[in-house]
Amino acid sequence: MVKKQVKFYLEQELYDRLRKLAEEQGTTVPQLVRSLVLEYLGEAGDGNLASRVRELEEKYGQLAKELGRVEKDLALLMKRCCKK
């Protein structure tokens, strides 16, 4: 299959956001853009972006639950400390 190079311009702010996202995912801007385009077109073989989003949503849910527990523990500790 013949591959074609695609070139386009972005405002600096958008490019910086893309670069940061790529860095967080341990990839390069071109690789990230390619994977996003493939995902959008339904061509991504492994559904990488969608599965990553689901994974992050699950982790967020777990962290939210844990934060709730920590807040309850702190409230109990504050009550015990204030009684003394």
C-alpha positions in Angstrom: 0.0 0.0 0.0 1.3 3.4 -0.9 1.5 5.9 1.9 1.1 9.7 1.4 2.5 12.4 3.6 -0.1 14.8 5.0 1.0 18.2 6.1 -1.1 20.9 7.8 -0.6 23.8 10.2 -1.9 24.4 13.7 -1.9 27.4 16.0 1.0 27.2 18.5 -1.4 26.6 21.4 -3.0 23.6 19.7 0.4 22.2 18.8 1.6 22.6 22.3 -1.5 20.7 23.6 -0.9 17.9 21.1 2.8 17.7 22.0 1.9 17.5 25.7 -0.7 14.8 25.1 1.8 12.8 22.9 4.5 13.1 25.7 2.0 11.9 28.3 1.3 8.9 26.1 4.9 8.2 25.4 4.7 8.8 21.7 5.4 11.5 19.1 3.1 14.1 17.7 3.0 12.5 14.2 2.3 9.1 15.7 -0.4 10.5 17.9 -2.1 12.4 15.0 -1.9 9.3 12.9 -3.5 7.1 15.6 -6.2 9.7 16.1 -7.0 9.9 12.4 -7.2 6.1 12.1 -9.4 6.0 15.2 -11.7 8.6 13.8 -12.0 6.8 10.5 -12.6 3.5 12.2 -9.3 2.0 10.9 -7.5 1.6 14.1 -7.0 -2.2 14.6 -6.8 -2.2 18.3 -9.1 0.7 19.2 -6.2 2.1 21.1 -7.7 5.5 21.9 -11.1 4.2 22.8 -9.7 1.5 25.1 -7.3 4.1 26.7 -10.2 6.4 27.4 -12.2 3.6 29.0 -9.2 2.6 31.0 -8.7 6.1 32.3 -12.4 6.5 33.1 -12.2 3.3 35.2 -9.1 4.6 37.0 -10.8 7.9 37.6 -13.8 6.1 39.2 -11.4 4.2 41.4 -9.6 7.3 42.5 -12.9 9.1 43.2 -14.0 6.2 45.5 -10.6 6.2 47.2 -10.8 9.9 47.7 -14.2 9.5 49.4 -12.7 7.0 51.8 -9.8 9.3 52.6 -12.1 12.2 53.3 -14.2 10.0 55.7 -11.0 8.9 57.5 -9.8 12.5 57.8 -13.2 13.5 59.2 -13.0 10.7 61.8 -9.4 11.7 62.8 -10.4 15.3 63.1 -13.2 14.3 65.5 -10.9 12.2 67.6 -8.2 14.9 67.7 -10.7 17.6 68.7 -12.2 15.6 71.6 -8.8 15.5 73.4 
